[in-house]
Amino acid sequence: MPTILVVDDLMSDRRIAGGLLKRDGNLEVVFAENGREALEQIEAHMPDLVLTDLQMPEMDGLGLVTEINAKYPLIPTILMTAAGSETVAREALERGAASYVPKQFLATELLETVQRVIAMSGEERLRSRLLNRLAESTWVIDNDPALVSGLVAHIRNLLVQRRVCSAADVMGLSTAIDEAMLNALYHGNLDVESSLKEQDDQAFHKLAAQRRLESPWCDRQITVTVRFEDGVRIVIRDEGSGFDPESLPDPTDPENLIKASGRGLLLMRAFMDDVFHNDSGNEVTLVKKQSPTDDE
């Protein structure tokens, strides 16, 4: 049974809203007098939706919407607005509120609006529950930079969903994953040397584009496996001829910092807890241990 948290400093308005919601028969209704109290209740007992007034002491509806959107993005909020509060309501919608209902239309619009928002949020909450149970995923993609960018964005969303680390660390992890996948694409599957990029960036990308259309390079693929276990382990494998990992230049050597051949490895090592290649050099494993997130 979905739980609706009604937040309003006036007891009479709480009773009116609660009474209208209880007409559904399948909704449980709980109450809070202001935004601060509402956040305490959310932390203790997660509701399925928050229905809040705008004008309240302690913390108003605008502040409450902002806090919920930041800390509990899967909990939708609906505003109850009084006449003259249209500007504030618009700002609340921009900050993440799902909808609003003018107080003069509560009797005719409140229940329908709540039911509609609950239905829309149900699919997202189910998806979140499934993602939280995801242990391992594998993707096989062609040598397309657009596919690399799309997969990196998808993995970044998984890292955020699973709360592997802080938001700042997630951006670093995304950079490391992007570098590793681009290495697999250009240097692994397409056999385009970093030295060419240092000499002529345009020639580097021209040769890469040409080889994406020619055999044997166009037939090669990149396999990416992400496993969540006390953090995350990402294995990226290409189908190129490989290389000797011991031959890589030291990316921390100041002389190598500006070279294209050292930048990717430097970024991977900077943002991950561990980075290692297989013996043939066509597979790299990136490891990030579980660390505190922003709300811990």
Secondary structure as GFF3:
##gff-version 3
##sequence-region A 1 296
A	DSSP	beta_strand	3	7	.	.	.	ID=ss1
A	DSSP	alpha_helix	11	22	.	.	.	ID=ss2
A	DSSP	beta_strand	28	32	.	.	.	ID=ss3
A	DSSP	alpha_helix	35	44	.	.	.	ID=ss4
A	DSSP	beta_strand	49	53	.	.	.	ID=ss5
A	DSSP	alpha_helix	61	71	.	.	.	ID=ss6
A	DSSP	beta_strand	77	81	.	.	.	ID=ss7
A	DSSP	alpha_helix	86	94	.	.	.	ID=ss8
A	DSSP	beta_strand	99	102	.	.	.	ID=ss9
A	DSSP	three_ten_helix	103	105	.	.	.	ID=ss10
A	DSSP	alpha_helix	106	132	.	.	.	ID=ss11
A	DSSP	beta_strand	136	141	.	.	.	ID=ss12
A	DSSP	alpha_helix	145	162	.	.	.	ID=ss13
A	DSSP	alpha_helix	167	182	.	.	.	ID=ss14
A	DSSP	pi_helix	183	189	.	.	.	ID=ss15
A	DSSP	alpha_helix	194	199	.	.	.	ID=ss16
A	DSSP	alpha_helix	201	211	.	.	.	ID=ss17
A	DSSP	three_ten_helix	217	219	.	.	.	ID=ss18
A	DSSP	beta_strand	222	228	.	.	.	ID=ss19
A	DSSP	beta_strand	231	237	.	.	.	ID=ss20
A	DSSP	three_ten_helix	245	247	.	.	.	ID=ss21
A	DSSP	three_ten_helix	254	256	.	.	.	ID=ss22
A	DSSP	alpha_helix	260	271	.	.	.	ID=ss23
A	DSSP	beta_strand	274	277	.	.	.	ID=ss24
A	DSSP	beta_strand	283	289	.	.	.	ID=ss25
###
